[in-house]
Amino acid sequence: MGRVRPSRRRFLASAGAFLGAAPFHALACRVAETGGTPPAAEAGASDVGYGPLGPVADGTTGLPLLLLPAGFRYVTFGWTGDPLDDGLITPRAHDGMAAFPTAGGLVRLVRNHELRDGIAFAPRPLYDPNGGGGTTTLDFDPAAGELVSAHASLTGTAVNCAGGPTPWGSWLTCEETVLGPGGDPDYEFPHGYIFEVPADGTAEASAEPYRAMGRFVHEAVAVDPATGIVYETEDRGAAGLYRFLPNQSGNLAAGGRLEILAIDGAPDYDTRTGQAVGTWHPVTWAPIADPDPADIDDDSVYRQGVAGGGATFARLEGIWHGGGRIYIVSTTGGDADAGQVWEYDPAGERIRLLFESPGTDVLDMPDNLTVSPRGGLVLCEDGDADNYVRGLTLAGAIFPFAKNNVVLDGERNGFAGDFRHREFAGAVYDPAGDWLFVNAQTPGITFAITGPWGAGPL
């Protein structure tokens, strides 16, 4: 999830646990009516959203860590260095995240830590003692607006970037590296896999990789609750969009087959530039013969896919299911290299470009995303300058919802510096739709934001 912009422009779970949302189809209809012009160019922030942003004091520290619209408030918790209830310390590099209901009315968050090297931060559940990444699990009380407990839930993995929730109540965490023994860092075991972390508290993660789901530079996943198919993104400059068809729905450990998306009638189609907003493309799927190659590099699985006619995307990162559709972010896609949002229709086996940023002032390298309970998209920026959480409305307009304003002078856990240009990650709503959780990856903070959601499109 590192900030890598192309050097030059290219040419040519229960339903509650799963956090789905209302259909987002109206956006594409609006785009088609405008003749393919990105609607972001038409509407300024003053026309949509919740109004102008201003500094708001954190309910936990009293510091103005975010700029938000009037009426919104937030608390912070789970900072890097905070003690966990298992006697450990919260690791850094907060990234992808999901929220689940609990029987006691709490919200359970499972949160990634995108760490590449160092020793494992917890003794168990352990995959590789030389893997610094993993997940922590946090229980939040939405009525009191405060953290209740937190503990390590997976350790010994590497570069846990994003992932995705499952309808059966677990978190799939993805490794964004294919390094292994003999690499730098020198891991004890191979990496580049997906792991599963139960969220219901009745079992701990097995710390066993799902090899059939592919070994590549993973970013995120989305599960279609209607079919159990898992859609997987790849964070490379030339990347594929994959799907995993499990042998047993809801039991990914039982294996399955991996495929790459291809545009029907247009093998090796390149979606990175020159695309028309709103145009549907029929899709097919090409098999990946060897999803876990022994002789590995970053593009080993992708090369198999394009050899079979698979389509190429630019840095696929966030992916989320909502209203029967799958929404996918291409961080550096588009003619401005500033980002694209794609919509895949699994029932119709078709895909279209939903939105393309005309410039970094509108949307700068979107990364993680989620679907709002009210039907819009929430996009986390990982750009080169100021970073925002942005909303994309059903009418096709984009607006800033939150701005990173983290400047510290040792007030919490000794952190000091200007972190306003660091990325947002892990946006997700609680099952009731009252709280939006999001991470500042550096220095490592989890925000819980609430306010008058009904006054706007999120």
N, C-alpha and C positions, 0 to 999 in steps of 0.2 A: 504494500500500500504506500510505498515511498513516492515522493513527488517527482515524477520523471516526465517532463514534457518533451515531445519530439523536437529535435534540433532544427528542423525546418518542416514546412508544410509538405505533406505527401501530395503527390499528383495522382490525378485520377485517384387441532386436538380435540381433540374436542375443538369445536369452533372457537370457543373462548380462548383456549390455549394457543390456537394457531394464529390469532390476531389478523384475520382477513379483513376485508373492508368492502364497501359498496363498489359497484362497477365504475370503472374510470373511462368508459367508452365515449362519453360526451366530449372529452378532450380531442380525441381523434376526429370526431365529427366536425368540431370547430376548425381543426387544422385543415381538413379537406375543403371546407367552405372558403377558406382564405387562399386557396390555390397553392398550398404548400409553403407559405411564408411562415417562419417560426413566429408564433404569437408573442414570444417574449419581446420582440422588437416593437410591438404595438402598445404595450401597456406598461406604465411605470409603476413603481412600488406604491405610489400614492393612490393608484386606482384600484388596487386589490389588496388582499391580505388583511392585516390587523392594524395598519397605521405605522407611523414612524417609530424607529427604535430609539431607546434611551437607556442609560445605565440603570441597572436594578441591583440592589444589594442582595447578596447571598444570605438566605435565612440561617445558614450555619455559621459562616465566618464574618458576615457583615461587609464583605468586600464586594465591589461592583465587577464581578467576573464575567457578566453577560450584558449585552444590550438586547432589550426585549421591547415589544409593544406595551403600551399602557395597560395595566390590569393584570399582567402576568407576574408570577413570582416563582421562586425556585429555592431548592436546598441542594447542598452538595454532600457527598459521602463517598466512601471507598477510595479515598485518595491514596496514591502511591505512598507506601510507608506506614499507612494506618495498620494497627494490629488486627489480625483476624481472630475469630473465636476458637480456632484450633491451635493457637499459640504461634502461628506464623505471621509474616508481614505481607501486606498487600504488594504484589509485584507491580512494575511499571508497564507502560505501553498498552493502555486500555484501548480495545478495538471493538469488533463486532459483538452484538449482544441480543438477547431475546428475553421476553417477559412471559411468565406463566402464572396462572392462578394457583392458590393453595387452599386446602380445606379450611384453614383458619382465617381466611380473608386477607392474607398477606399477598404481596406480589413477589414472586421469585425471579430474580435476574440471574442469568448465566452469562458471564462476561469473559471475552477473550483477552489474552495478553500476548502481544505480537513481539515476542523476544526471540532473537536468533541464537545467541550463545550464552555461555554461563552454565552453571550447574542447575539441576532441577530445583525449583523453589519449594517443593514439598516432597515428603517421602512416598506418598501414594495419593491417588492411583498413578503409577509411574510407568511410562513407556521407555524413555531413554534417559539415563542419568546425566547425560551431557546436553540435554535439550532444555533450554531456559524458558520455553513457552508453556502455555496451558490455559486453564480457565479457573475463575473463582465464581462462587455462587453466593448471592446476597439476597436476604429477605427484607423487604421494604413494607412498612405499614402505611398504606395510602390514607387512612383516616388521620393518623398522627403526623404524617409527612416526615417520617424519620426511618433510618436504618435500624433493623432489629438484630440481625446477625449476619455473619459472613464467614466463609471457609473456602479452602482450596478444593477444587473438584476434579481437576485433571492436571497432570504435570509431566514433564519430560518430553513434550512435543516441541515443535519449532515453528516460529513465525506464524502463530495462530492469528490470521488476519481477520476474516469474518467467518460466516457460516450461515446457519438458518435453523429455525424451529421446525419440529415435526408435528403432525396432527396428533401423534400418540404421546406427546408431552416430553420431548427431549430436545437437546441442542446438538446440532452437528457442527463441529468445529473443524476448520480447514487450515491446512498447512500451506503457506505460500513459499515453498522451497522444495527442491528435489535433492538436496545435498544428503550425503550419507557418510559412511566410514571412508576415511582418507581425504575428505574435503576440508574446507576451511569455513566454519569450525569442523573439527573432526568428531563427528557423531559416532556413537556406538552402533546405532541402527539406522536403516534408511528412512528418509522423510519424504513428504510430498503427498500425504494421505488425508483422509477424513476420519475423524473419531466421533463417537457418540457419548454424550453426557446426559444421563437421566436427570430430569428436573423435579421428579415427584418425591425425592428424598428416601425412596425405598431401596435404592440400589446405587452403588457408585459406578463410575465409568470403568469399563473393562480395560481401558488403555491399550486396546488392540485395534490396529488400523483396518479399515475396510478397503482391502487391496483391489477388489473388483471395481470399486468406484473410481479408480484411476490414480496414477501417481504423476502429478504435474503441478504447475504453479497455481494451486487452488486459490480462490478468493472467497466465494460465497455459494450458498445453495438455497433452493426453494423447493418445497414439496407440494405437489398438486394433491389436495386431500381427496379429490374425486377418483384418482387412479393410483396414488402412492408413488408415482414417478418422481424422481429427484432431478432437478435441473441444476447444473453446475457451471460456474463461471471460471475463467482463466485470466489471470492478470499478466498478460504479456503484450508487447506492442503489436504482434500478430497473434491473435488468440482465437480459440474456438468456444462455441456454446455447446455444452454436452448435456445428455440426459442419461440417467441410470434407471434401468427397468429391473426392479428387484424380483428375484424368484419368488419371494413371499412378501406381500405388501405389509409394511410395518416391521419387517425383520430384515434389516439390511445386512446383518451378519451372514445370512443364508446365501449371499452372492446374487449375481445378476449379470446383465450385460450393459456395456457402455457404448454410446453412440454420439456422433457429432451432427449438429444441424447443418443441412445443406439447402440451398435455394433450388427448388424444383425447376429443372430446365436450364439452370445457370451454374454448372459446376465451378468450384473455386471462386465463387462470388466474393468480391471485396466490398464490405459495407463501410469502410472507414471514412471515405469522402464521397462527394458527388451524389448524395442520396436525397430523394424527394420525401419530404415529410408527408405522412398519411398514406403512402402507397403500400398496399398489401402485397406480400410476396408469399406464394405457396411454398411450403417446406417439405423436405423429406429428411430422413436420418440415415447416416452412413455408419456402419459398424466400426468399432475400434478393436482390431484383432488382438492386440496385446496391451491391455490397460495398465499393466505393471511391468514395464520392460526392465530387464536386468541391466542392460547397457543404456544408461539414462543420461539425458541432458534436459535442459529446460523445455525443449520443443519436441521431445520424442513422441509424445502422444498426439500433439498438434500435427506433426508431419504425417502421421498415419491418417489423420482425419482429412487433411486437404488432399492427400493422395487418392482418397475415395470420393472427392468432390465437395468436401466440407467448406463452409463459408468462413471468411476471415473477418474478425472484429478487432477494434482497437481497445486494448486493456479493459476487458469486461470485469467489473467489480461487483457492486451491489445488485442483488436480485431478490424479489419478494413476490409472493402470491397475493392476489386480492381480487374478489369479484369474478372468479373464474379465469382470470388472466395472469400472466407472469410478466412483471416489469423488470427490465434489465438496464443497468447503467454501463455505458462505455465512457470511461473517464476522459480519454483524449480523442474520442471520435469526433467527426465533423470537419467541415472546411476550415473552421477557426481553431481546430485542435483543442476546443474548450469543453467538449462533452456532448454526448447523445443519450437519450432515453428511448429504449425500444419496448414494444409491447408484443408479446407472443400469445396467440390464441390457441391453446392446446386442443380444444374441441374442433376447431376449424383447420388446424395444422397450417397456420399462416403467421407471418410476422410483419411488423411495420415500424418505421421510425416515427415515434410519437412526438419527439421534441429534439431540437438541435440548438445548442447555444450559439448565438451569433458572435459572441465575444466574452472575454473573461469578466467584463463588468456586469454581465447578465447572469452568468453561471460559470464558475471557474473550477473545472476538474471535479465533477461530482463523484462520489465514492459510494459509501453505504447509503441505502434508502430504505424506507418503509412506507406502507400504505396507511393513511389516516383512517380512523373509524368513520370519518365523514366523507371519505372517498378520494381525497387528493393524495399527492405524493410528497413525502418529506425527504429532502436531499441533503446529505452532508458533504460539504466542500473539503477538498484536500488540495487547495491551490497554492500559488506562489506568493500571494500577498495576504490581505485580510481574508479570513475564512468565515463563512456564514453557514447556518442551517437555512435552507430555502424551501419554500412551498411552491408546488406546481398545481394550479387549480383545475377544476373540471372544465372551465372555459378556456384553458390553455395559456393562462398568464402565470408568470413566475414572479416571486416576491421574496424579499428577505424576511425571515422570521426571527432569527437570533444571530448575533455577531459575537465572535470570540473577543473578550476583553480581559483576558487573564494576564495580569501583571502582578508579580509577587515580590515581596522583600523579606522573605523568611517567616511570614505569618503562619504558615502551615507546613509542618514537617521539614522546615529549613529551606524550602524552595525559593529561589530568587531569580528574577529575570523577566523578560518580556516574551510571553508565549502567545501573543495575539495572532501570529502567523502560522500556528500549528493547527493540525487538522481536527475536525470533528469526526466522530465515528459512532457506530452502534445505535443509531436512532431507533426507538421502539416505543409503542404505547403500552400502557397497562391494559389488562383485559377489559376494564370498564371504559377505557378511552378518556380518562380524566388526567392522567399524568403522561408526559412525554419524557422518556429517559434518553440521554445522549452523553457521550464521553468526549472530553478533551484528551486526545491521546497523550499529549505531553503538556504538563508534567504527570498526567494521569489523574483525572477527576471524573466522577460520575455526577451528572446533573439530573434532577427531577423537576420538571417544569409543569406548572398548572396555571389555569386562568380561564378567561372567557372564550373557550374554543368555539362556541356557537355563534360568536360575533363574526366569524370568518370561515374560510374554506377548509381549515385543518381540524 
